[in-house]
Structures are given as C-alpha cells and as structure tokens.
Amino acid sequence: MSEETSDADRFLALVATAQDRDARLTAIQAGLLVAADLNIACDSRSFARRLGIAHALVLRELDALAEHEDKLEIVKRDPRTMRVFYRLARP
C-alpha cells in the first residue's frame, strides 16, 4: 500500500469520526475541520483542489460551518480570488 493511499484512508477515517461526534456535519464540513487540524489545507481553494471538488461547494460549506458552529473561524477573505482562509476556533 502506498503512503498516499494510507494518508487518504486516514483522512477519510478522521472525517467519519468527526461526523460520528457531530451528526450535523456534512462530509465536506468535517473534512474542513480535519484538514485544518492536520494542517493539510487552511484555505478554501487549496482544500477544493486537494480533494478534487468545486471551490464554490467548499465556499458554501465553509460559510455554513463558520456561521453556525464555534469550531471554525474565518481568518481572511480574498475578494479577487474568492479564497477564504480559515483555522480551527480557539476554545
């Protein structure tokens, strides 16, 4: 098994665990939290590119997560590129 495959499996397992802890999280929202925690991606475009999903979808899920949860906070928005930088919320 390659290292890349095992990293992907680990990421997916952590996403599933996050969803088990909070059933309100979508897979993308849980993925955003895991990616921030593991320092895999700290902005919306990087997250979208690494997972191969539409940036617009990531933006929608990121905004929903930041508005309704205290788990993630928006650090900066780039109006030109629409990129949103985020981090885990501090307790």
Contacts in CASP RR format, 6 or more apart in sequence:
PFRMAT RR
TARGET T0000
AUTHOR 0000-0000-0000
METHOD contacts of the structure
MODEL  1
MSEETSDADRFLALVATAQDRDARLTAIQAGLLVAADLNIACDSRSFARR
LGIAHALVLRELDALAEHEDKLEIVKRDPRTMRVFYRLARP
11 31 0 8 1.000
11 34 0 8 1.000
11 35 0 8 1.000
11 38 0 8 1.000
11 40 0 8 1.000
14 31 0 8 1.000
14 34 0 8 1.000
14 37 0 8 1.000
14 38 0 8 1.000
15 27 0 8 1.000
15 30 0 8 1.000
15 31 0 8 1.000
15 34 0 8 1.000
16 30 0 8 1.000
18 25 0 8 1.000
18 30 0 8 1.000
18 31 0 8 1.000
18 33 0 8 1.000
18 34 0 8 1.000
19 25 0 8 1.000
19 27 0 8 1.000
19 30 0 8 1.000
22 30 0 8 1.000
25 33 0 8 1.000
25 65 0 8 1.000
26 61 0 8 1.000
28 53 0 8 1.000
28 57 0 8 1.000
28 58 0 8 1.000
28 61 0 8 1.000
29 61 0 8 1.000
29 62 0 8 1.000
29 64 0 8 1.000
29 65 0 8 1.000
29 69 0 8 1.000
31 47 0 8 1.000
32 47 0 8 1.000
32 58 0 8 1.000
32 61 0 8 1.000
32 62 0 8 1.000
32 65 0 8 1.000
32 72 0 8 1.000
32 86 0 8 1.000
33 65 0 8 1.000
33 71 0 8 1.000
33 72 0 8 1.000
33 88 0 8 1.000
34 40 0 8 1.000
35 41 0 8 1.000
35 42 0 8 1.000
35 47 0 8 1.000
35 50 0 8 1.000
36 42 0 8 1.000
36 72 0 8 1.000
36 86 0 8 1.000
36 87 0 8 1.000
36 88 0 8 1.000
37 88 0 8 1.000
40 47 0 8 1.000
40 50 0 8 1.000
41 47 0 8 1.000
41 50 0 8 1.000
42 75 0 8 1.000
42 85 0 8 1.000
42 86 0 8 1.000
42 87 0 8 1.000
43 83 0 8 1.000
43 84 0 8 1.000
43 85 0 8 1.000
43 86 0 8 1.000
44 55 0 8 1.000
44 58 0 8 1.000
44 59 0 8 1.000
44 62 0 8 1.000
44 82 0 8 1.000
44 83 0 8 1.000
44 84 0 8 1.000
44 85 0 8 1.000
44 86 0 8 1.000
45 55 0 8 1.000
45 58 0 8 1.000
45 81 0 8 1.000
45 82 0 8 1.000
45 83 0 8 1.000
47 58 0 8 1.000
48 54 0 8 1.000
48 55 0 8 1.000
48 57 0 8 1.000
48 58 0 8 1.000
49 55 0 8 1.000
55 82 0 8 1.000
59 82 0 8 1.000
59 84 0 8 1.000
62 72 0 8 1.000
62 74 0 8 1.000
62 84 0 8 1.000
62 86 0 8 1.000
63 84 0 8 1.000
65 71 0 8 1.000
65 72 0 8 1.000
66 72 0 8 1.000
66 73 0 8 1.000
66 74 0 8 1.000
66 86 0 8 1.000
69 89 0 8 1.000
70 89 0 8 1.000
71 88 0 8 1.000
71 89 0 8 1.000
72 86 0 8 1.000
72 87 0 8 1.000
72 88 0 8 1.000
72 89 0 8 1.000
73 86 0 8 1.000
73 87 0 8 1.000
73 88 0 8 1.000
73 89 0 8 1.000
73 90 0 8 1.000
74 84 0 8 1.000
74 85 0 8 1.000
74 86 0 8 1.000
75 85 0 8 1.000
75 86 0 8 1.000
75 87 0 8 1.000
76 84 0 8 1.000
76 85 0 8 1.000
77 83 0 8 1.000
77 84 0 8 1.000
77 85 0 8 1.000
78 84 0 8 1.000
78 85 0 8 1.000
END
